[in-house]
Amino acid sequence: MSTQTAEAQVGEIPLTSEDFRAIVGLVRDASGIVLTDAKRELVYSRLRRRLRALDIDSFAAYRAMLDGPDGAAERVRMINAITTNLTGFFREGHHFQYLGDEMLPRLPRTHRRLRIWSAGCSSGEEPYSIAMTLHRAMPDLREWDARILATDIDTDMVAHGAAGRYQMQRAGAIPAELRRAHVRRIDDDMVEMRPELKSLITFRQLNLLGPWPMKGPFDAIFCRNVVIYFDKPTQRALFDRYADLLTPDGHLFVGHSETLHNVTSRFRHLGRTIHRRTS
């Protein structure tokens, strides 16, 4: 990238190198997300919309606002704008197949307690996919104390997931029998998740780098396509916290481009980005 391009983005408001470095630092400190120079255009395009909405004419003025008395709320909006929320129903379907065919049938039937955490749930497709898998794999689900916790740093995504409404085309990825059983058509463009799914899931805003109010233990944690935005020390600390919160043989599901190799020794890789806690 040339110096001229680095100092003045396409558009009427320049993003200087000083602005970019400062914003990168704020995002890292607030969320743990590491933004490289390759993300400069993404940062500019997404935060430019925030400047328009706030009627602010420079990134320097925006930074001053972030540091001011009203900065806390805007820092949340900034993280919401920058985080990438790429998701879908039954994405990486082998995870849900393993959950339904391998993990759930092996749960002890004595205490009938089940806890699953969708960490980085985005707009909710993942926890609803988990809920549908539970209904399909556990005919006696009503006899269980089963709960799914769905968290994300993005407050807009948490609200979207709690509402449980999606465009019709997104629901096309749901297997037909599950769609018929658990999805209600609203109109030609929208569908809604049925109450038996919503009642299983609790949506909450949560920064993974901050305090965790939940005590666990969890039988499974889905944290997919999240740690790719963190550096290795942050990943190591996060995986250790996950292991501490899982049952002794609990499962961790990560994204297809993520690995625990040389990051933590507390899990055994079962294949296809599925891991079981060992210590």
ChimeraX attribute file (.defattr): number of C-alpha atoms within 10 A of each C-alpha:
attribute: neighborCount
match mode: 1-to-1
recipient: residues
	/A:1	8
	/A:2	6
	/A:3	9
	/A:4	9
	/A:5	12
	/A:6	16
	/A:7	15
	/A:8	14
	/A:9	16
	/A:10	11
	/A:11	10
	/A:12	10
	/A:13	15
	/A:14	19
	/A:15	24
	/A:16	19
	/A:17	15
	/A:18	12
	/A:19	18
	/A:20	20
	/A:21	16
	/A:22	14
	/A:23	20
	/A:24	20
	/A:25	15
	/A:26	19
	/A:27	20
	/A:28	17
	/A:29	12
	/A:30	16
	/A:31	18
	/A:32	20
	/A:33	23
	/A:34	15
	/A:35	20
	/A:36	10
	/A:37	14
	/A:38	9
	/A:39	13
	/A:40	17
	/A:41	14
	/A:42	16
	/A:43	20
	/A:44	20
	/A:45	15
	/A:46	15
	/A:47	20
	/A:48	22
	/A:49	12
	/A:50	17
	/A:51	16
	/A:52	11
	/A:53	9
	/A:54	11
	/A:55	10
	/A:56	15
	/A:57	14
	/A:58	17
	/A:59	21
	/A:60	16
	/A:61	13
	/A:62	21
	/A:63	16
	/A:64	11
	/A:65	16
	/A:66	19
	/A:67	14
	/A:68	11
	/A:69	9
	/A:70	10
	/A:71	15
	/A:72	13
	/A:73	10
	/A:74	17
	/A:75	18
	/A:76	18
	/A:77	16
	/A:78	20
	/A:79	20
	/A:80	18
	/A:81	20
	/A:82	19
	/A:83	18
	/A:84	14
	/A:85	17
	/A:86	8
	/A:87	17
	/A:88	18
	/A:89	19
	/A:90	22
	/A:91	16
	/A:92	16
	/A:93	11
	/A:94	13
	/A:95	19
	/A:96	20
	/A:97	14
	/A:98	13
	/A:99	20
	/A:100	20
	/A:101	14
	/A:102	12
	/A:103	16
	/A:104	17
	/A:105	12
	/A:106	9
	/A:107	13
	/A:108	10
	/A:109	9
	/A:110	6
	/A:111	9
	/A:112	13
	/A:113	15
	/A:114	18
	/A:115	17
	/A:116	25
	/A:117	25
	/A:118	24
	/A:119	21
	/A:120	27
	/A:121	29
	/A:122	27
	/A:123	28
	/A:124	28
	/A:125	24
	/A:126	24
	/A:127	31
	/A:128	26
	/A:129	19
	/A:130	25
	/A:131	22
	/A:132	26
	/A:133	20
	/A:134	20
	/A:135	18
	/A:136	15
	/A:137	17
	/A:138	15
	/A:139	9
	/A:140	10
	/A:141	14
	/A:142	10
	/A:143	10
	/A:144	13
	/A:145	12
	/A:146	17
	/A:147	17
	/A:148	24
	/A:149	19
	/A:150	27
	/A:151	26
	/A:152	24
	/A:153	23
	/A:154	26
	/A:155	19
	/A:156	16
	/A:157	22
	/A:158	24
	/A:159	16
	/A:160	16
	/A:161	28
	/A:162	17
	/A:163	15
	/A:164	20
	/A:165	21
	/A:166	20
	/A:167	15
	/A:168	16
	/A:169	10
	/A:170	15
	/A:171	21
	/A:172	12
	/A:173	13
	/A:174	19
	/A:175	12
	/A:176	11
	/A:177	10
	/A:178	14
	/A:179	18
	/A:180	11
	/A:181	13
	/A:182	18
	/A:183	21
	/A:184	15
	/A:185	17
	/A:186	13
	/A:187	10
	/A:188	8
	/A:189	11
	/A:190	15
	/A:191	20
	/A:192	19
	/A:193	23
	/A:194	17
	/A:195	12
	/A:196	13
	/A:197	20
	/A:198	19
	/A:199	12
	/A:200	18
	/A:201	23
	/A:202	16
	/A:203	22
	/A:204	19
	/A:205	17
	/A:206	19
	/A:207	17
	/A:208	17
	/A:209	15
	/A:210	10
	/A:211	8
	/A:212	10
	/A:213	7
	/A:214	9
	/A:215	9
	/A:216	14
	/A:217	18
	/A:218	26
	/A:219	21
	/A:220	27
	/A:221	23
	/A:222	23
	/A:223	19
	/A:224	23
	/A:225	18
	/A:226	19
	/A:227	22
	/A:228	15
	/A:229	18
	/A:230	17
	/A:231	13
	/A:232	14
	/A:233	9
	/A:234	16
	/A:235	19
	/A:236	18
	/A:237	13
	/A:238	17
	/A:239	20
	/A:240	17
	/A:241	13
	/A:242	22
	/A:243	24
	/A:244	17
	/A:245	18
	/A:246	24
	/A:247	19
	/A:248	15
	/A:249	17
	/A:250	21
	/A:251	27
	/A:252	26
	/A:253	21
	/A:254	22
	/A:255	19
	/A:256	12
	/A:257	10
	/A:258	15
	/A:259	16
	/A:260	18
	/A:261	10
	/A:262	8
	/A:263	15
	/A:264	16
	/A:265	15
	/A:266	17
	/A:267	21
	/A:268	18
	/A:269	18
	/A:270	10
	/A:271	7
	/A:272	13
	/A:273	19
	/A:274	21
	/A:275	22
	/A:276	20
	/A:277	20
	/A:278	15
	/A:279	14
